[in-house]
Amino acid sequence: MPKPEMRVCSICARNRALLKFYPPDARRVDGFSLRCVSCKKGTYRQGNRNQRLQDTYGITHADYEEILRAQGGACAICKGRRKGNLDVDHDHKAPPGRGSVRGLLCRRCNRRLLPAALDQVKNLESAIAYLLSPPARQVL
């Protein structure tokens, strides 16, 4: 069986089969892209994410990175480090834009903890009091 043609991706530098590259690319003699499918999709994903940060929160990718550095590269609440991007937490009551951004949170804190607490400080304070002094410990 003949070996498929191979090409080195200009982004990830992996030697991959030609079928892992998008055709047609009229600028190339052989008609195939210089970037493999995975790298090309990743580039579009990052571009879409940057646009969404700008459209939704009014911040740039540089702003996101600055907030992340200020938080020590971790979730602002649990201080956990996650493999992927952190969620941009924003105040739903504030007008959309830069002023509504509160910080970067892991999915668990942003999508479970804060919604469960209804974004109310008193609910979180009650939870802290509960954890420090559970009522059952006074009875049992």
MOUR-V271693 format. One record per residue. N is the residue number from 1. OMEGA is omega in whole degrees, -180 to 180 (none if undefined). Layout:
<<N	OMEGA> <N	OMEGA>>
//
This chain:
<<1	-177> <2	179> <3	-179> <4	177> <5	-178> <6	177> <7	177> <8	179> <9	-178> <10	-180> <11	-175> <12	178> <13	176> <14	176> <15	-173> <16	177> <17	-177> <18	179> <19	176> <20	179> <21	-179> <22	162> <23	-16> <24	174> <25	-173> <26	-179> <27	-178> <28	-180> <29	-179> <30	176> <31	-178> <32	-179> <33	175> <34	180> <35	177> <36	-178> <37	-178> <38	-179> <39	-180> <40	177> <41	179> <42	178> <43	178> <44	180> <45	-179> <46	178> <47	178> <48	-180> <49	179> <50	179> <51	179> <52	177> <53	-179> <54	-176> <55	-174> <56	-172> <57	-179> <58	179> <59	178> <60	176> <61	178> <62	176> <63	179> <64	-179> <65	179> <66	177> <67	180> <68	178> <69	180> <70	179> <71	-180> <72	178> <73	-176> <74	177> <75	-178> <76	-178> <77	-173> <78	-180> <79	178> <80	177> <81	-178> <82	-178> <83	-177> <84	179> <85	174> <86	177> <87	173> <88	178> <89	-180> <90	179> <91	-177> <92	-180> <93	-180> <94	176> <95	-178> <96	179> <97	-175> <98	-176> <99	-179> <100	-178> <101	180> <102	-178> <103	180> <104	-177> <105	173> <106	-178> <107	-178> <108	-180> <109	-176> <110	-174> <111	178> <112	-174> <113	-178> <114	176> <115	179> <116	179> <117	-179> <118	-179> <119	-179> <120	180> <121	-178> <122	178> <123	179> <124	176> <125	177> <126	178> <127	178> <128	179> <129	179> <130	-179> <131	-180> <132	-178> <133	-179> <134	-178> <135	-178> <136	180> <137	179> <138	-177> <139	-175> <140	none>>
//
